[in-house]
Amino acid sequence: MTTQEQTQLPLAGATVEQATRPKNAPRSLFQAQIVVRVTHDPGHSFLDRMIALVEGAKRQKTPNEIALSILLAGLTLVAPVFGVARPAHAARFDQGCCDVTA
């Protein structure tokens, strides 16, 4: 069937398959082709520049963030001291140097 004959079908815009198939038959999927033309060099597109802006963003720490960093660093340094001193302290109580029952 030629293109001219297809345009003369009773349904406007219908193909031969659509005009001749039963109503309950499954329809064919629409097939299309997408052509993408890249007009920018790699790394120079708008999206690449936005990503570079976000990745390179620098900001100063707030006073609360600085205080929290100092607190965590101090606790990290003090924790091993207590870990080492605890068994020695427990050994002192086992020897009976201090009366805890009184």
C-alpha positions as CSV (number, residue, x, y, z in Angstrom):
1,M,0.0,0.0,0.0
2,T,1.5,3.3,-1.0
3,T,1.5,6.5,1.1
4,Q,-1.3,8.0,-1.0
5,E,-3.5,4.9,-0.3
6,Q,-2.8,5.2,3.4
7,T,-4.1,8.8,3.5
8,Q,-7.4,7.6,2.0
9,L,-8.3,5.3,4.9
10,P,-11.6,5.9,6.6
11,L,-9.9,6.8,9.9
12,A,-7.9,10.0,9.8
13,G,-4.3,9.3,10.7
14,A,-4.9,5.5,10.8
15,T,-2.4,3.1,9.4
16,V,-3.4,-0.1,7.5
17,E,-2.7,-2.2,10.6
18,Q,-5.1,-0.1,12.7
19,A,-7.8,-0.1,10.1
20,T,-7.8,-3.8,9.5
21,R,-7.2,-5.2,13.0
22,P,-10.1,-6.3,15.2
23,K,-11.1,-3.9,18.0
24,N,-9.9,-6.2,20.8
25,A,-6.5,-6.9,19.3
26,P,-3.5,-5.4,21.0
27,R,-2.1,-2.2,19.5
28,S,1.4,-1.9,18.2
29,L,3.8,0.3,20.1
30,F,4.8,3.7,18.8
31,Q,8.3,3.6,17.4
32,A,10.3,6.8,17.3
33,Q,13.9,7.8,16.9
34,I,15.6,10.4,19.0
35,V,18.7,12.2,17.6
36,V,20.9,14.1,20.0
37,R,23.4,16.6,18.8
38,V,26.1,17.6,21.3
39,T,27.1,21.2,20.8
40,H,29.6,21.6,23.7
41,D,33.0,20.3,24.3
42,P,33.2,17.7,27.1
43,G,33.5,19.4,30.5
44,H,32.3,22.8,29.3
45,S,28.5,22.4,29.4
46,F,26.2,24.2,31.8
47,L,25.7,21.1,33.9
48,D,29.5,20.6,34.2
49,R,30.0,24.2,35.4
50,M,27.2,23.8,38.0
51,I,28.8,20.6,39.3
52,A,32.2,22.3,39.5
53,L,30.6,25.2,41.4
54,V,29.1,22.9,44.0
55,E,32.2,20.7,44.4
56,G,34.4,23.8,44.9
57,A,32.2,25.6,47.4
58,K,34.0,26.5,50.6
59,R,32.5,27.9,53.8
60,Q,33.7,28.8,57.2
61,K,32.7,26.7,60.2
62,T,30.2,28.2,62.6
63,P,31.3,28.7,66.2
64,N,29.1,25.7,67.3
65,E,30.9,23.5,64.8
66,I,34.3,24.6,66.0
67,A,33.3,24.0,69.7
68,L,31.9,20.5,68.8
69,S,35.2,19.6,67.0
70,I,37.2,20.7,70.0
71,L,35.0,18.8,72.4
72,L,35.2,15.6,70.3
73,A,38.9,15.8,69.9
74,G,39.3,16.3,73.7
75,L,37.1,13.3,74.5
76,T,39.0,11.2,72.0
77,L,42.3,12.1,73.8
78,V,40.9,11.5,77.3
79,A,39.1,8.2,76.6
80,P,42.3,6.1,76.3
81,V,43.6,7.5,79.6
82,F,40.5,6.3,81.4
83,G,40.7,3.0,79.6
84,V,44.3,2.4,80.9
85,A,43.6,3.8,84.4
86,R,40.4,1.8,85.1
87,P,42.0,-1.7,85.6
88,A,44.7,-0.2,87.9
89,H,42.0,1.5,89.9
90,A,39.9,-1.7,90.1
91,A,43.0,-3.6,91.3
92,R,43.4,-1.2,94.2
93,F,39.8,-1.9,95.4
94,D,40.4,-5.6,95.2
95,Q,43.4,-5.4,97.5
96,G,41.2,-3.9,100.2
97,C,42.9,-0.5,100.4
98,C,39.5,1.3,100.6
99,D,36.5,0.3,102.6
100,V,33.4,0.9,100.4
101,T,30.9,-0.8,102.7
102,A,31.0,1.8,105.5
